[in-house]
Amino acid sequence: MRSRRQKNQMRLAWEPEAEGEARSAGDRGTEDRVAHAAPEGPAEGAGPSMEAVVEPGNLKEALARVRRNRGAPGVDGMTVDELGDHLKGHWGEIRTQLLEGRYGPQPVRRVEIPKATGGMRPLGVPTVLDRFIQQAVMQVLQAEWDSSFSEASYGFRPGRSAHQAVERAQEHIRAGFGFVVDLDLEKFFDRVNHDILMGLVAKRVADKRLLRLIRGFLTAGVLEGGLVGPTTEGTPQGGPLSPLLSNLMLDVLDKELEKRGHRFVRYADDCNIYVRSQRAGERVMAGVTRFLARRLKLTVNTDKSAVDRPARRAFLSFSFTAGSKPKRRIAPQAKNRLKARVRVLTRRTRRVCLARLVAELSRYLNGWRAYFGFCETPSVLRRIDRWIRRRLRAIVWEQWKRGRTRYRALRRLGITEELAASTAASSLGPWRLSCSRALNTGLSIAFFQRIGLVSVADRAIA
């Protein structure tokens, strides 16, 4: 009875009551007045409307997504767990503001996170309420717009993935397009021109309330160092709406490339165009650079962009082997990042037990394997597995410390008396001994499997 009562208390203003369940007198007022107020008439013209944004089913889905994604609080300090109670008390007022075009987003909170390739990436964290409203808007717009986007666009789209983008790139290379124009847009998310972007939105959205709300999210400002600064350009990374708006902006590039008959793949702001020769690639690079500057006011980063063989470039952290039948392989930078992370997790100064170390390491390796297990070079994955096990053997050897302890531990692992004694008495360091016969036999692959170590080579290509 108690859990059922709690479930009813969590019902939000837009959610209909279950059929056959009577409301209490105290519940009737707010829910009837707020949730089921007659909506205003739809906006003139075709396209999505604010009424679709505040539709109960859309809101319920948006709230579930925000709760699932979690995330840090924005400038008001409200957490995701507090959002439901806030909506129960204030949704009527918020809904009225949205339908009347008066809702004003709050500034985003500036945070920085490390880039996988080095450096820091600035993020703008909206309040959880703004994230919820952005999510509701995004769902409506994406349902209307997605089918019009290019087949070569894979980023932030339902039913599409980075693996599919890599596979498409591989198809172009197999078809004889042996050079890639690797485009890197300079600070794309920070440099998006608001007027150009809103012009593109206005071609698809007639509802002025929705247009005003979207511009409000773009220009809400950034809280940094205790001060709120204006945002005159860019789509702050961190909000649910930003990826869709970036796809709308770069769809202009996609359509231009299609018109020119190019083979290309784009994932967010990472775009690769495939051509048959170095000379053709240089012409395409120059032409696309001019188009982006003139039409979208975007700049190509000349230091990071290049025309080269695909085997010498990385796309979504994958590369390709040379030859007429290219295979997917892990880009060298991605392997280096894996090793750097494993070194941090397995540094010998941590002084944690092997079980805990393996559990932490396996959590990381599970996620890494889910993405990079898509490669077609299993020998690389097996070498990574061997290197990880060798690091763990070196840690165990150092943790045993004394010769007598090492001897007894090796004997318990089934090592013969003579081999255990000679290994325990060795003057070699932990790294050298980590590939010795005694440690390889005692701390075998089967041993690490028993204690739960994830193998990156134990995967299946989809």
C-alpha positions in Angstrom: 0.0 0.0 0.0 2.8 2.4 0.9 4.7 1.9 -2.4 1.4 2.4 -4.3 0.8 5.6 -2.5 4.3 6.8 -3.3 3.9 6.0 -7.0 0.7 8.1 -7.1 2.5 11.0 -5.4 5.1 10.9 -8.2 2.5 11.4 -10.9 3.3 14.5 -12.8 1.0 17.2 -13.9 0.7 16.1 -17.5 0.2 12.4 -16.8 -3.4 11.1 -17.1 -4.9 9.3 -14.1 -5.3 5.5 -14.4 -8.8 4.5 -15.6 -11.1 3.6 -12.7 -9.0 5.2 -10.0 -10.8 8.0 -8.2 -8.9 11.2 -7.3 -8.9 12.6 -3.9 -10.4 16.1 -3.3 -6.9 17.5 -2.7 -5.5 16.2 -6.0 -8.3 17.4 -8.2 -7.5 21.2 -8.2 -3.9 21.4 -9.6 -4.0 18.5 -11.9 -7.3 19.5 -13.6 -6.4 23.1 -13.9 -2.8 22.7 -15.1 -2.5 19.5 -17.1 -5.7 19.5 -19.0 -6.1 23.2 -19.7 -7.3 23.7 -23.3 -4.2 24.3 -25.5 -4.0 27.4 -27.6 -4.6 27.1 -31.3 -1.7 25.8 -33.4 0.8 28.2 -35.0 0.2 29.3 -38.5 2.0 27.5 -41.3 3.4 24.0 -41.5 6.0 22.4 -39.3 6.4 21.6 -35.6 4.5 23.6 -33.0 4.8 24.4 -29.3 1.6 22.3 -28.7 3.5 19.3 -29.9 6.4 20.1 -27.5 4.0 20.2 -24.4 2.0 17.1 -25.5 1.9 14.7 -22.5 3.5 11.7 -24.3 6.4 13.8 -25.5 7.0 15.3 -22.1 6.9 11.9 -20.4 9.5 10.6 -22.9 11.7 13.7 -22.4 11.6 13.4 -18.6 12.6 9.7 -18.8 15.5 10.5 -21.1 16.8 13.3 -18.8 16.5 11.0 -15.8 18.3 8.2 -17.6 21.2 10.6 -18.8 21.6 12.0 -15.3 24.2 14.8 -15.5 25.4 17.6 -13.2 23.2 20.5 -11.9 23.2 23.8 -13.8 23.5 27.3 -12.4 20.5 26.9 -10.1 21.9 23.8 -8.3 18.8 21.7 -9.0 19.6 18.0 -9.5 17.9 15.5 -11.8 16.3 13.8 -8.7 14.7 17.1 -7.7 13.2 17.8 -11.2 10.1 15.7 -10.7 9.0 17.5 -7.5 9.7 20.9 -9.2 7.6 20.0 -12.2 4.7 18.9 -9.9 4.7 22.3 -8.2 5.4 24.6 -11.2 4.5 22.9 -14.4 1.3 24.9 -14.9 3.2 28.1 -14.9 6.0 26.7 -17.1 3.5 25.4 -19.6 1.7 28.7 -19.8 5.1 30.5 -20.4 6.0 28.1 -23.2 2.6 28.4 -24.9 2.6 32.1 -24.7 6.2 32.4 -25.9 7.5 33.9 -22.6 9.8 31.1 -21.3 13.3 32.4 -20.7 16.2 29.8 -20.4 18.8 30.3 -17.7 22.5 30.7 -18.4 24.6 27.5 -18.8 27.3 26.6 -16.4 30.7 26.4 -18.0 32.8 23.3 -17.3 35.8 21.8 -19.0 36.5 18.1 -19.6 39.6 16.5 -21.0 39.6 15.7 -24.8 40.5 12.2 -25.8 43.1 13.7 -28.1 44.5 16.1 -25.5 43.5 19.5 -24.2 40.2 20.5 -22.7 36.8 20.7 -24.2 34.4 23.4 -22.9 30.9 22.3 -22.1 27.9 24.3 -21.2 25.7 22.6 -18.6 22.1 23.9 -18.7 19.8 23.6 -15.7 17.9 20.3 -15.5 14.7 22.1 -16.2 16.2 23.6 -19.4 17.6 20.2 -20.3 14.1 18.7 -19.9 12.6 21.4 -22.2 15.4 21.1 -24.7 14.9 17.4 -24.8 11.1 17.8 -25.4 11.8 20.3 -28.2 14.6 18.1 -29.7 12.2 15.1 -29.9 9.6 17.0 -31.9 12.1 18.6 -34.2 14.1 15.4 -34.8 10.9 13.5 -35.7 10.2 16.2 -38.4 13.7 16.8 -39.7 15.6 13.5 -39.5 14.3 12.0 -42.7 15.5 15.0 -44.7 19.1 14.7 -43.6 21.8 13.1 -45.8 22.3 9.4 -45.9 26.0 10.1 -45.4 25.3 11.8 -42.0 25.6 9.4 -39.0 26.1 11.5 -35.9 23.4 12.0 -33.2 20.7 10.4 -35.3 18.3 7.6 -34.3 19.3 4.2 -35.6 22.7 5.4 -36.7 26.1 4.9 -35.1 29.8 5.6 -35.4 30.4 2.0 -36.4 28.1 2.5 -39.4 30.0 5.6 -40.4 33.3 3.7 -40.2 31.8 0.9 -42.3 30.6 3.4 -44.9 34.0 4.9 -45.1 35.5 1.5 -45.6 33.1 0.9 -48.5 34.3 4.0 -50.3 37.9 3.0 -49.9 37.2 -0.5 -51.3 35.4 1.1 -54.3 38.8 2.6 -55.3 38.6 6.0 -53.6 42.1 5.7 -52.2 42.6 9.3 -50.9 40.7 11.0 -48.1 40.0 14.7 -47.6 40.0 14.8 -43.8 38.2 18.0 -42.7 38.5 19.3 -39.2 36.3 22.3 -38.5 37.9 24.8 -36.1 36.0 25.0 -32.9 32.8 24.2 -34.7 30.4 24.2 -31.7 31.8 27.5 -30.5 31.7 29.2 -33.9 28.3 28.5 -35.2 26.7 31.7 -36.5 23.4 32.2 -34.8 21.8 34.2 -37.6 22.6 31.6 -40.2 21.5 28.8 -37.9 18.2 30.5 -37.0 17.6 31.2 -40.7 17.9 27.5 -41.4 15.5 26.7 -38.5 13.0 29.3 -39.7 12.8 27.5 -43.0 11.4 24.5 -41.2 9.6 26.0 -38.2 6.8 28.6 -38.6 5.8 28.7 -34.9 7.3 32.0 -33.6 7.1 30.8 -30.0 9.3 27.8 -30.9 11.8 30.0 -32.8 12.0 32.4 -29.9 12.6 29.6 -27.5 15.4 28.1 -29.7 17.2 31.4 -30.0 16.8 31.8 -26.2 18.7 28.6 -25.7 21.4 29.8 -28.0 21.8 33.2 -26.4 21.1 32.3 -22.7 24.7 33.2 -21.7 27.4 31.4 -19.8 28.2 31.5 -16.1 32.0 31.4 -15.7 34.0 32.6 -12.8 30.9 33.9 -11.0 30.0 36.2 -13.9 27.4 35.7 -16.7 28.8 36.5 -20.2 26.8 36.7 -23.4 26.8 34.1 -26.1 26.8 35.7 -29.5 27.8 32.6 -31.5 28.0 28.8 -31.0 25.8 26.0 -29.8 27.0 25.1 -26.3 27.9 21.4 -26.0 26.1 19.8 -23.1 22.4 20.4 -24.0 20.2 17.9 -25.8 19.3 20.3 -28.6 22.8 21.2 -29.6 23.6 18.0 -31.6 20.4 18.3 -33.7 21.1 22.0 -34.5 24.7 21.1 -35.5 23.3 18.5 -37.9 20.9 21.1 -39.4 23.8 23.5 -39.9 26.1 20.9 -41.5 23.3 19.5 -43.6 24.0 22.5 -45.8 27.5 21.1 -46.4 26.1 17.6 -46.9 23.7 18.8 -49.6 26.5 20.7 -51.4 28.8 17.6 -51.4 25.9 15.5 -52.8 25.3 18.1 -55.5 29.0 17.9 -56.5 28.8 14.1 -56.6 31.3 13.4 -53.8 31.6 10.2 -51.8 31.7 11.3 -48.1 30.9 10.3 -44.6 30.1 12.8 -41.8 29.7 12.2 -38.1 28.9 15.4 -36.3 31.7 17.9 -37.3 34.0 15.1 -38.4 33.8 14.9 -42.2 35.8 12.7 -44.6 35.5 13.0 -48.4 36.9 10.2 -50.5 38.5 10.8 -53.9 40.7 8.9 -56.3 43.9 11.0 -56.4 46.0 13.5 -54.3 45.4 16.2 -56.9 41.6 15.7 -56.8 41.7 15.8 -53.0 43.5 19.1 -53.0 41.0 20.6 -55.3 38.1 19.4 -53.1 39.8 20.7 -50.0 40.2 24.1 -51.4 36.6 24.2 -52.8 35.0 23.0 -49.6 37.1 25.4 -47.5 35.8 28.3 -49.6 32.2 27.1 -49.4 32.2 26.7 -45.6 33.7 30.2 -45.1 31.3 31.9 -47.6 28.1 30.0 -46.9 28.3 29.0 -43.2 31.1 31.3 -41.9 33.0 28.3 -40.6 36.7 27.8 -40.7 38.7 24.7 -41.6 41.5 24.0 -39.2 44.5 23.7 -41.7 46.8 22.2 -39.0 44.5 19.2 -38.4 43.0 18.8 -41.9 44.8 17.0 -44.7 44.6 15.1 -48.0 46.2 11.7 -47.5 45.9 8.0 -47.7 43.2 6.6 -45.3 45.8 4.3 -43.7 47.6 7.5 -42.4 44.5 9.2 -41.0 42.1 8.4 -38.2 38.3 8.5 -38.5 36.3 8.2 -35.3 39.4 6.6 -33.7 39.6 3.9 -36.4 42.0 3.7 -39.3 42.3 1.3 -42.3 44.9 -1.1 -43.5 46.4 -0.3 -47.0 45.6 -2.3 -50.1 42.6 -3.1 -52.2 40.8 -4.8 -49.3 41.2 -2.5 -46.4 40.4 -3.7 -42.9 39.3 -1.7 -40.0 42.0 -1.2 -37.4 42.4 0.8 -34.2 44.0 4.2 -34.8 47.5 4.5 -33.1 46.2 7.5 -31.0 43.4 5.3 -29.6 45.8 2.6 -28.7 48.0 5.1 -27.0 45.1 6.5 -25.0 44.1 3.0 -23.9 47.7 2.3 -22.7 47.8 5.6 -20.9 44.6 4.8 -19.0 45.6 1.3 -18.2 49.0 2.6 -16.8 47.1 4.9 -14.5 44.8 2.2 -13.3 47.6 -0.3 -12.8 50.4 1.9 -11.4 52.3 0.0 -8.7 52.1 2.8 -6.2 48.3 2.4 -5.8 48.6 -0.4 -3.3 45.2 -1.9 -3.9 44.3 -5.6 -3.8 44.3 -7.5 -7.1 40.5 -8.2 -7.0 39.7 -4.5 -6.7 42.2 -3.6 -9.4 40.8 -6.2 -11.8 37.2 -4.9 -11.1 38.1 -1.3 -11.9 40.2 -2.3 -14.9 37.4 -4.5 -16.3 34.8 -1.8 -16.1 37.0 0.4 -18.3 37.9 -2.5 -20.7 34.3 -3.5 -21.1 33.4 0.0 -22.5 36.6 0.1 -24.6 35.9 -3.4 -26.1 32.3 -2.5 -26.9 33.6 0.2 -29.3 37.0 -0.9 -30.5 36.0 -4.6 -30.7 34.6 -3.5 -34.1 38.1 -3.6 -35.6 39.2 -6.4 -38.0 42.7 -6.9 -36.6 42.3 -9.4 -33.7 46.1 -9.8 -33.4 46.3 -6.2 -32.1 43.6 -7.0 -29.4 45.5 -10.2 -28.4 48.7 -8.1 -27.9 46.8 -5.6 -25.8 45.5 -8.5 -23.6 49.0 -9.9 -23.2 50.4 -6.5 -22.2 47.6 -6.0 -19.6 48.2 -9.4 -18.0 51.9 -8.7 -17.9 51.3 -5.4 -16.0 49.1 -7.3 -13.5 51.7 -10.0 -13.0 54.3 -7.3 -12.3 52.0 -5.7 -9.7 51.3 -9.1 -8.0 55.0 -9.9 -7.9 55.8 -6.5 -6.2 52.9 -7.0 -3.7 54.3 -10.3 -2.6 57.5 -8.4 -1.6 59.8 -10.9 0.1 61.4 -14.0 -1.3 59.8 -16.3 1.2 56.3 -14.9 0.5 56.9 -15.2 -3.3 58.0 -18.8 -2.9 55.0 -19.8 -0.9 52.6 -18.0 -3.3 54.1 -19.7 -6.3 53.9 -23.1 -4.7 50.2 -22.4 -3.9 49.7 -21.7 -7.6 51.1 -25.1 -8.5 54.6 -24.1 -9.5 57.2 -26.8 -8.9 59.5 -26.4 -5.8 62.6 -25.9 -7.9 61.1 -23.3 -10.3 59.4 -21.5 -7.4 62.7 -21.3 -5.5 64.8 -20.0 -8.5 62.1 -17.4 -9.4 61.7 -16.2 -5.9 65.5 -15.8 -5.5 65.9 -13.9 -8.8 67.4 -10.4 -8.7 65.4 -9.3 -11.8 62.8 -6.6 -11.4 59.0 -7.1 -11.5 58.6 -6.2 -15.2 61.3 -8.6 -16.4 59.9 -11.4 -14.2 56.3 -10.7 -15.3 57.0 -12.8 -18.4 58.9 -15.6 -16.6 57.7 -19.2 -16.9 56.7 -19.3 -13.3 54.5 -16.3 -13.4 53.0 -17.1 -16.8 52.1 -20.6 -15.5 50.9 -19.6 -12.1 49.1 -16.4 -13.1 47.8 -17.8 -16.3 45.1 -16.6 -18.7 42.6 -19.0 -16.9 43.6 -17.5 -13.5 42.7 -14.0 -14.7 39.5 -15.2 -16.2 38.5 -16.7 -12.9 39.0 -13.5 -11.1 36.9 -11.6 -13.7 39.5 -9.8 -15.9 37.8 -8.7 -19.2 39.6 -9.7 -22.4 39.4 -7.1 -25.2 40.1 -9.9 -27.7 37.0 -11.8 -26.6 34.5 -10.1 -28.8 32.3 -10.5 -31.9 32.2 -8.1 -34.8 28.7 -7.0 -35.5 
